Amino acid sequence: MNFKSFNLPESLQHCLDHLGFDTPTPVQQKAIPLALKGRDILGSAQTGTGKTGAFGIPLVVKMMENPNDMAVVVTPTRELATQVHQAIQGFLGRKSKILTALLIGGEPMPKQLNHLKREPRVIVGTPGRINDHLARKSLRLDRTSFLVLDETDRMLDMGFASQIDKIVSHMPKKRQTLLFSATLPHNIVNLSKSYMINPERVAIGSVTDPAKNIKQEIVHLTQSEKYPRLLDELNSRDGSIIVFVKSKYNADKMAKRLCKEGHEADAIHGDLRHNKRERVIKSFHAQRIRILVATDIAARGLDIPHIEHVINFDLPQSPEDYIHRIGRTARAGAEGEALCFISQADHDKWYAISKLMNPNTDVPKPARKKPAGKGGAGKAGQGKSKAKTFSFKQHARNGKKKSGGANANNSGRPQSTRKRSGGRKGSPKRAA
């Protein structure tokens, strides 16, 4: 199958050819024909599978065929909204008369007001800023015939349910709605009943399984061993790397430390001004910096094809966020590596993550051990910590096997026992 089999408008097909869209991804193969027929869609798929194209292409067709209609895409974060907006502009092409507007926090309000005065027909934004414009009456949605709620589970986690309700209340009841979510818990299924009419379910693979082309490894070590081990890993890996930490303060602090060590690094988190966040992402995208230290703000919506490694310096609070974090690599069929640092304090979190990814496997519950000596975790009477690196797949297979430690080197810094891949193979065409 290729995109020409969808019988898309000639100008849209030309744009897709120019963008290098040759073969639809599985979610695009299933969702696009249904959306072109006007069906509501309740979709779930792994991150990096081409969901933006799955709703963006039918959106553009709808706007081309109905010159008086509007389309609205709501996303949880500024970064995701920006990337979706850019993708839709790419589908429309430079010569298109269909105007778009990006409505996100952190950007000057006068700039957005000027864009809205031009009466754009495609609105992409975050719930808070869209509601700001609705309250100002600078935005009207009474001509909306196409609504997309992207990363809906994340929006509900962030407390945007009431804001989504307000946005939808400004739209006609007769419209086409596409709701995409990484997971489909009961609250989202119930939400879909309020917004959608007999939606078609589109599910691609297991949303709790990472992409098969991600090589996962974990390292058991003490908290004090994390940073020295991180330096070893950064020095021995090639290509772009995201390091996830648990707080904004830690992100800034680590980025500064890495720069002092001679690494090209920068931090991204929610406290940065929007223009600063954009500069950091652009620098990382252009490979002017090699290491991005991030909080979970970058766990979703960051689509940069050349990311080869994800390092979880700290584990996320939510097990689902682990899937999204490591999904920043191995995008659209490429290969990638994910490494996790697990200290004694992280065992409960790792157990929850393991159970999420392997619900039918007898994952051993974390042992309750008391720290012994200055080395941290370990058996009683042992002053030095134990650390071990091994494949997650092996760990999952041997679910009943205890994940004990292996001897660290004499300096107390754990040594890696794995071989480096030396980078990844050529990446296929990227799917939006």
C-alpha positions as CSV (number, residue, x, y, z in Angstrom):
1,M,0.0,0.0,0.0
2,N,1.1,3.6,-0.7
3,F,-0.5,7.0,-0.1
4,K,-1.7,7.1,-3.7
5,S,-4.2,4.3,-2.9
6,F,-6.1,6.7,-0.7
7,N,-7.0,8.8,-3.8
8,L,-6.0,12.0,-2.0
9,P,-6.2,15.5,-3.7
10,E,-3.4,16.1,-6.1
11,S,-1.9,19.0,-4.2
12,L,-1.8,17.0,-1.0
13,Q,-0.3,14.0,-2.7
14,H,2.4,16.3,-4.2
15,C,3.2,17.5,-0.7
16,L,3.4,14.0,0.7
17,D,5.8,13.0,-2.1
18,H,7.9,16.1,-1.4
19,L,8.0,15.1,2.3
20,G,9.1,11.6,1.5
21,F,5.9,9.9,2.6
22,D,5.9,6.7,0.6
23,T,4.3,3.8,2.6
24,P,1.7,4.5,5.3
25,T,2.4,3.2,8.7
26,P,0.0,0.6,10.2
27,V,-2.0,3.3,12.1
28,Q,-2.2,5.4,9.0
29,Q,-3.4,2.4,6.9
30,K,-6.2,1.8,9.3
31,A,-7.2,5.3,10.4
32,I,-7.0,7.3,7.1
33,P,-9.6,5.4,5.1
34,L,-12.1,5.5,8.0
35,A,-11.5,9.2,8.6
36,L,-11.9,10.0,4.9
37,K,-15.3,8.4,5.2
38,G,-16.2,10.8,8.0
39,R,-16.1,8.3,10.8
40,D,-15.2,9.2,14.4
41,I,-12.1,7.4,15.5
42,L,-11.0,6.2,19.0
43,G,-7.3,5.3,18.4
44,S,-4.5,3.9,20.4
45,A,-1.0,3.2,19.2
46,Q,2.6,3.2,20.3
47,T,4.5,6.5,20.2
48,G,6.4,7.1,17.0
49,T,4.0,5.2,14.8
50,G,2.8,8.1,12.7
51,K,-0.4,9.2,14.5
52,T,0.0,12.9,13.3
53,G,-0.2,11.7,9.7
54,A,-3.2,9.5,10.6
55,F,-5.3,12.5,11.6
56,G,-3.4,15.3,9.8
57,I,-3.9,14.0,6.3
58,P,-7.7,13.5,6.7
59,L,-7.9,16.9,8.3
60,V,-6.3,18.6,5.3
61,V,-8.7,16.7,2.9
62,K,-11.7,17.8,5.0
63,M,-10.6,21.5,4.8
64,M,-9.9,21.3,1.1
65,E,-13.4,19.8,0.4
66,N,-15.3,22.1,2.8
67,P,-14.0,25.7,2.3
68,N,-16.2,27.2,5.0
69,D,-15.2,24.7,7.8
70,M,-12.6,24.8,10.5
71,A,-10.5,22.1,12.2
72,V,-9.1,22.1,15.7
73,V,-6.3,20.0,17.2
74,V,-5.8,20.0,20.9
75,T,-2.6,18.7,22.5
76,P,-1.3,18.6,26.1
77,T,2.0,20.4,25.6
78,R,3.5,23.3,23.6
79,E,6.1,21.1,22.1
80,L,3.6,18.6,20.7
81,A,1.3,21.4,19.5
82,T,4.3,23.0,17.7
83,Q,5.3,19.8,15.9
84,V,1.7,18.9,14.9
85,H,1.3,22.5,13.5
86,Q,4.4,22.2,11.5
87,A,3.3,18.8,10.2
88,I,-0.1,20.1,9.1
89,Q,1.6,23.1,7.4
90,G,3.8,20.6,5.5
91,F,0.7,18.6,4.4
92,L,-0.9,21.9,3.2
93,G,2.1,23.1,1.3
94,R,3.4,26.7,1.0
95,K,1.0,27.7,-1.7
96,S,-2.1,26.7,0.2
97,K,-4.8,29.3,0.9
98,I,-5.8,27.5,4.1
99,L,-4.4,29.4,7.0
100,T,-3.3,27.9,10.3
101,A,-2.7,29.3,13.8
102,L,-0.7,27.9,16.7
103,L,-2.2,28.8,20.1
104,I,0.1,27.9,22.9
105,G,1.1,29.4,26.2
106,G,4.4,31.2,26.4
107,E,4.0,33.0,23.1
108,P,3.0,36.7,22.9
109,M,-0.7,37.2,23.0
110,P,-0.6,40.1,20.4
111,K,1.1,37.8,17.9
112,Q,-1.6,35.2,18.2
113,L,-4.4,37.9,18.1
114,N,-2.9,39.1,14.8
115,H,-2.9,35.5,13.4
116,L,-6.5,35.0,14.4
117,K,-7.6,38.3,12.7
118,R,-6.7,36.5,9.4
119,E,-9.4,34.0,10.1
120,P,-7.3,30.8,10.1
121,R,-9.3,27.6,9.4
122,V,-6.9,25.2,11.2
123,I,-6.3,25.8,14.9
124,V,-3.6,23.8,16.8
125,G,-3.1,24.5,20.5
126,T,-3.1,23.6,24.1
127,P,-6.3,23.7,26.2
128,G,-5.3,26.7,28.4
129,R,-4.5,29.1,25.6
130,I,-7.4,28.0,23.4
131,N,-9.7,28.8,26.3
132,D,-8.0,32.1,26.8
133,H,-8.9,33.1,23.3
134,L,-12.4,31.8,23.7
135,A,-12.9,34.0,26.8
136,R,-11.5,37.0,24.9
137,K,-13.9,36.2,22.1
138,S,-10.9,36.4,19.7
139,L,-11.6,32.8,18.7
140,R,-14.9,31.3,17.5
141,L,-15.3,27.6,16.9
142,D,-18.9,27.5,15.6
143,R,-17.7,26.3,12.2
144,T,-15.6,23.5,13.5
145,S,-16.3,20.3,11.6
146,F,-13.2,18.3,12.5
147,L,-11.8,17.9,16.0
148,V,-8.7,16.0,17.1
149,L,-7.8,15.3,20.7
150,D,-4.2,14.1,20.7
151,E,-2.5,12.4,23.7
152,T,-5.8,12.5,25.5
153,D,-4.6,10.4,28.4
154,R,-1.8,12.9,29.1
155,M,-4.3,15.8,28.9
156,L,-6.5,14.1,31.6
157,D,-3.4,13.4,33.7
158,M,-2.6,17.1,33.6
159,G,-6.0,18.1,34.8
160,F,-7.4,19.5,31.4
161,A,-10.7,17.6,31.5
162,S,-12.8,20.7,32.3
163,Q,-10.9,22.8,29.8
164,I,-11.5,20.3,27.1
165,D,-15.2,20.3,27.9
166,K,-15.3,24.1,27.6
167,I,-13.6,24.0,24.2
168,V,-16.0,21.3,22.9
169,S,-19.0,23.3,24.2
170,H,-18.2,26.0,21.7
171,M,-18.4,23.6,18.7
172,P,-21.3,22.2,16.7
173,K,-22.5,18.8,17.9
174,K,-22.5,17.7,14.3
175,R,-18.8,17.2,13.6
176,Q,-16.1,14.5,13.1
177,T,-14.0,13.7,16.2
178,L,-10.8,11.8,16.3
179,L,-9.4,10.9,19.7
180,F,-5.9,9.5,20.1
181,S,-4.4,8.2,23.3
182,A,-1.4,6.1,24.2
183,T,-3.7,4.1,26.6
184,L,-7.5,3.7,26.7
185,P,-8.5,3.4,30.4
186,H,-12.2,3.6,31.4
187,N,-12.2,7.3,31.9
188,I,-11.1,8.0,28.3
189,V,-13.6,5.4,26.9
190,N,-16.3,7.2,28.9
191,L,-15.1,10.6,27.7
192,S,-15.3,9.4,24.1
193,K,-19.0,8.6,24.6
194,S,-19.6,12.2,25.4
195,Y,-17.7,13.6,22.3
196,M,-18.1,10.9,19.7
197,I,-20.8,9.0,17.8
198,N,-20.2,5.3,17.3
199,P,-16.4,5.7,17.0
200,E,-14.3,3.1,15.1
201,R,-11.6,1.6,17.3
202,V,-8.1,1.7,15.8
203,A,-5.5,-0.1,17.9
204,I,-2.0,-0.8,16.7
205,G,0.0,-3.3,18.7
206,S,0.2,-3.1,22.5
207,V,0.5,0.4,23.9
208,T,2.3,-1.1,27.0
209,D,5.1,-2.7,24.9
210,P,8.0,-0.5,23.8
211,A,9.0,-0.7,20.1
212,K,10.7,-4.0,19.3
213,N,13.7,-2.2,17.8
214,I,14.6,-0.6,21.2
215,K,17.4,-2.4,23.0
216,Q,16.6,-2.0,26.7
217,E,19.2,-2.4,29.5
218,I,19.2,-1.7,33.2
219,V,21.9,-1.1,35.7
220,H,21.5,-1.7,39.4
221,L,23.7,0.7,41.4
222,T,23.7,3.1,44.3
223,Q,22.6,6.7,44.1
224,S,26.2,8.0,44.5
225,E,27.3,5.8,41.6
226,K,24.8,7.2,39.1
227,Y,26.6,10.3,37.9
228,P,30.1,8.6,37.4
229,R,28.3,5.9,35.5
230,L,26.5,8.4,33.4
231,L,29.8,10.0,32.4
232,D,31.1,6.5,31.4
233,E,28.0,5.9,29.3
234,L,28.1,9.3,27.6
235,N,31.7,8.9,26.7
236,S,31.2,5.4,25.2
237,R,28.1,6.1,23.2
238,D,27.8,7.8,19.8
239,G,24.9,10.0,18.6
240,S,22.3,12.1,20.2
241,I,21.2,11.3,23.8
242,I,18.3,12.3,26.0
243,V,18.9,12.0,29.8
244,F,15.7,12.0,31.8
245,V,15.8,13.3,35.4
246,K,13.0,13.8,38.0
247,S,13.0,17.6,38.6
248,K,13.6,20.9,36.9
249,Y,16.3,21.8,39.3
250,N,18.1,18.5,38.6
251,A,17.8,19.1,34.8
252,D,19.5,22.5,35.0
253,K,22.1,21.3,37.5
254,M,23.1,18.2,35.4
255,A,23.3,20.2,32.1
256,K,25.7,22.7,33.7
257,R,27.8,19.8,35.2
258,L,28.0,18.1,31.8
259,C,29.0,21.3,30.1
260,K,31.9,21.7,32.6
261,E,32.9,18.1,31.8
262,G,33.2,19.1,28.1
263,H,29.9,17.8,26.8
264,E,27.6,19.7,24.5
265,A,24.5,19.7,26.7
266,D,21.4,21.7,27.6
267,A,18.3,21.3,29.7
268,I,14.5,21.4,28.9
269,H,11.7,21.6,31.5
270,G,8.5,23.4,32.2
271,D,9.9,26.5,33.9
272,L,11.7,27.6,30.7
273,R,10.2,30.4,28.7
274,H,8.7,29.2,25.4
275,N,11.3,30.9,23.2
276,K,14.1,29.3,25.3
277,R,12.5,25.9,25.0
278,E,12.2,26.4,21.3
279,R,15.9,27.4,21.0
280,V,17.0,24.3,23.0
281,I,14.9,21.9,20.8
282,K,16.1,23.5,17.6
283,S,19.7,23.2,18.7
284,F,19.2,19.6,19.6
285,H,17.3,18.9,16.4
286,A,20.2,20.6,14.4
287,Q,22.7,18.5,16.4
288,R,24.5,21.6,17.8
289,I,24.1,20.0,21.2
290,R,24.4,16.2,21.6
291,I,22.8,15.7,25.1
292,L,19.4,16.9,26.1
293,V,18.7,16.7,29.9
294,A,14.9,16.6,30.3
295,T,12.1,16.2,32.7
296,D,9.0,14.3,31.6
297,I,7.9,17.4,29.6
298,A,9.9,15.8,26.7
299,A,8.6,12.3,27.3
300,R,5.8,12.9,24.7
301,G,5.6,15.0,21.6
302,L,9.4,15.3,21.0
303,D,9.8,13.8,17.5
304,I,13.5,14.0,16.5
305,P,14.6,11.1,14.3
306,H,18.3,11.1,15.1
307,I,17.9,10.4,18.9
308,E,19.9,7.1,19.4
309,H,19.9,6.7,23.1
310,V,17.6,7.4,26.1
311,I,19.1,7.2,29.6
312,N,16.7,7.2,32.5
313,F,19.0,8.7,35.2
314,D,15.8,8.8,37.4
315,L,12.8,6.7,36.9
316,P,9.4,8.4,36.2
317,Q,6.6,8.5,38.8
318,S,4.2,6.9,36.3
319,P,5.0,3.5,34.7
320,E,3.3,4.7,31.5
321,D,5.7,7.6,31.2
322,Y,8.6,5.0,30.9
323,I,7.1,3.8,27.7
324,H,6.8,7.4,26.4
325,R,10.4,8.2,27.5
326,I,12.1,5.4,25.7
327,G,9.8,6.0,22.7
328,R,11.8,9.1,22.0
329,T,14.3,6.8,20.3
330,A,13.7,4.1,17.6
331,R,11.2,6.4,15.8
332,A,9.4,5.2,12.7
333,G,11.3,1.9,12.5
334,A,14.8,3.1,13.3
335,E,16.9,1.4,16.0
336,G,17.7,2.8,19.4
337,E,18.9,2.0,22.9
338,A,17.4,2.7,26.3
339,L,19.3,2.5,29.6
340,C,17.9,2.7,33.1
341,F,19.7,3.4,36.3
342,I,18.0,1.6,39.3
343,S,19.0,2.3,42.8
344,Q,17.5,0.6,45.9
345,A,15.0,3.4,46.3
346,D,13.8,2.8,42.7
347,H,12.9,-0.9,43.1
348,D,9.1,-0.3,43.6
349,K,9.0,2.0,40.6
350,W,10.8,-0.6,38.4
351,Y,8.5,-3.3,39.6
352,A,5.5,-1.3,38.5
353,I,7.1,-0.6,35.1
354,S,8.0,-4.3,34.7
355,K,4.5,-5.4,35.5
356,L,3.1,-2.9,33.0
357,M,5.2,-4.2,30.2
358,N,5.0,-7.9,31.3
359,P,1.6,-8.4,32.8
360,N,1.6,-12.1,32.3
361,T,5.2,-12.6,33.6
362,D,5.9,-13.5,37.2
363,V,8.0,-10.4,38.0
364,P,9.7,-10.7,41.4
365,K,8.6,-8.2,44.0
366,P,11.4,-5.9,45.2
367,A,13.2,-7.1,48.3
368,R,13.1,-4.8,51.3
369,K,16.8,-4.3,52.1
370,K,18.3,-1.9,54.6
371,P,21.4,0.0,53.4
372,A,24.6,-1.4,54.9
373,G,27.8,0.6,55.2
374,K,28.8,3.7,53.2
375,G,28.4,1.8,49.9
376,G,24.6,1.9,50.1
377,A,22.4,-1.1,49.2
378,G,23.8,-4.6,49.6
379,K,23.9,-7.6,51.9
380,A,24.6,-7.1,55.5
381,G,28.3,-6.6,56.3
382,Q,29.1,-5.4,52.7
383,G,30.4,-1.9,52.5
384,K,30.7,-1.7,48.8
385,S,27.7,-1.6,46.4
386,K,27.0,-4.1,43.7
387,A,26.1,-3.2,40.2
388,K,25.1,-5.1,37.2
389,T,24.2,-4.3,33.6
390,F,22.0,-6.8,31.7
391,S,19.4,-6.9,29.0
392,F,15.8,-6.2,30.0
393,K,14.6,-9.1,27.7
394,Q,16.7,-11.5,29.7
395,H,15.4,-10.0,32.9
396,A,11.8,-10.4,31.8
397,R,12.4,-14.0,30.6
398,N,13.9,-14.9,34.0
399,G,11.1,-13.3,35.9
400,K,11.5,-15.6,39.0
401,K,15.3,-15.0,39.0
402,K,16.6,-12.5,41.6
403,S,18.4,-9.6,40.0
404,G,21.4,-9.6,42.3
405,G,24.5,-7.6,41.8
406,A,27.9,-8.4,40.2
407,N,31.2,-7.2,41.6
408,A,32.0,-3.6,41.0
409,N,35.6,-2.6,40.1
410,N,38.1,-1.5,42.8
411,S,37.2,2.2,42.5
412,G,33.6,1.5,43.4
413,R,32.4,2.6,39.9
414,P,30.4,-0.2,38.1
415,Q,31.8,-1.4,34.9
416,S,29.6,-2.2,31.8
417,T,29.6,-5.8,30.6
418,R,28.0,-5.1,27.3
419,K,29.4,-4.4,23.9
420,R,28.7,-1.1,22.2
421,S,26.7,-1.1,19.0
422,G,28.6,1.8,17.6
423,G,25.6,3.7,16.5
424,R,22.5,2.6,14.6
425,K,21.8,1.6,11.1
426,G,20.3,3.9,8.5
427,S,16.8,5.2,9.4
428,P,13.8,4.9,7.0
429,K,11.6,7.8,6.1
430,R,10.1,9.5,9.1
431,A,6.4,9.4,9.6
432,A,4.8,12.4,11.2
